[in-house]
Amino acid sequence: MKRRHFIASAGLLTSTGTTITSAKKPLLHHVFFWLNNPASAEDKQQLIKGLKTLKGIPTIKEIHIGTLASTEKREVVDTSWDVSELMFFDDEAGQKVYQDHPIHVDFVKNYSHLWKKVIVYDSVDA
């Protein structure tokens, strides 16, 4: 499936006649989780259940929750993590709303006991 993301920009005219251009860039938020008990299917499912609650945050435009694919093992592929989430936001402001949203705060409070390590990669269109 092809995804197309567009950058929206708006020109604003101030009272001095100066044009201000602001560009909104979609933000991708990719989080990788390492479980305390990676052999526990129950813990993995509990974390996935918790991640699904995040769908209730309105600034998340799309979310993908995943586990390791059984693709070819290569030196450049990191297979050390257990669960991931990939979220799409309209911009950095939407991601900030997500970070402070009560559903996200509750997720961290209720599920952080399941993981020993989390790494986050945030990116915007180049």
N, C-alpha and C positions, 0 to 999 in steps of 0.2 A: 504494500500500500504506500503510495507516495503522499508525503505531507508537504504542504506549501505554507510557509509562514511569511507574512507580509509585514514590513516595517511601515508603521503609520507615522506621518509627521504632520504637524500643524503649524502654520504661520500665524502669529498673533501680532497685531499692530498696537503699539502702545501710544499713549497720548503724545509722546515726543516724535512719533512717526517712525520709530525704530521697529524693525521686524525681528521677532524672537522666534526661532525655530526649535521645536523640541521633538525628538524622535523617541518613539516607544519601540523598544526592542524586546521581542519575546525572550523569556528566561526559562531555561531548562534546569531543573533541580534534580540531581541524581544522587541517591543515598544508598550506600551499601552497609549491610549489617552482618556482623559476625556474632553468632549465638554463643552464649555461655556453654550450652549443651548441644553442640551441632548434630549429635546423633539422635536427639529427641524430636521425633516427628510431631509430637504434641506441642512442644515449644515453638517449632517452626509455624505450625498452623495457628497457634495463639498470636504470634507476631503478625502473620498475614491478616488475621481477623482484625487486629488493632489497626493495621495500615489501611484496611478498607474503610474504617470510620472516618479517615481523612477526606474521603470523597464528599463529605458534607460541608467542606469549606468552599464557599462560593468563588473564590479567586482561582481555584485550581480548574484549569480548562480541560485538562486530560490527565489521567493517572494510569500508570502501568506498574503492577506489582509482579515481581518475577523471582524465579529461582534459577539455579545454574542450568544452562542448556547442556546437552550431551554432545557438544561439538568437539571437533578434533582438538586434542591437547597440544598446544604449541607454547613455545617459550614466552611469547608476547601476551598470552591470555592468562589473566588472573582468575584462578578457580578457588581462591581461599575463602571467599565470602559465602554467606548462606541465603540471604534474602535481599532483594533490592526494590527500590521504588524509583520511578521516573515520573516527574510531574512537569507539566507545561503551564506557564503563567504568561499573561499578556506582557508583563514588565516587572521590574524590580519592586515596584510598589505593591503589586499583587502578591509577590513572594513574601514581602514584609508582613502583609496582612495575615498570610498563612502562618508565619512564624509566631505571631502574637495571638492567634485565634484560640479561643478556649478549647476547641476540639483538639488542636495540636498540643496545647499545654497538657490536657488530660491524657493524650496518647503517650507523651513522654513520661508523665507521672505513673501511668498504669502499666506500661510495657517495658520500660527501660531495664527492669530487672532481668529481662530475657537476653540482653546483648552485652558482650564484653567490649565491643569496638564498633564504631560508626565512622564512616568517611563520607563526606559530601563533596560533590563536584557541581558547581553552578556555572552555567555558561550562557552567553548571549550571542546572537548572530554576529558574525565577523564583518 
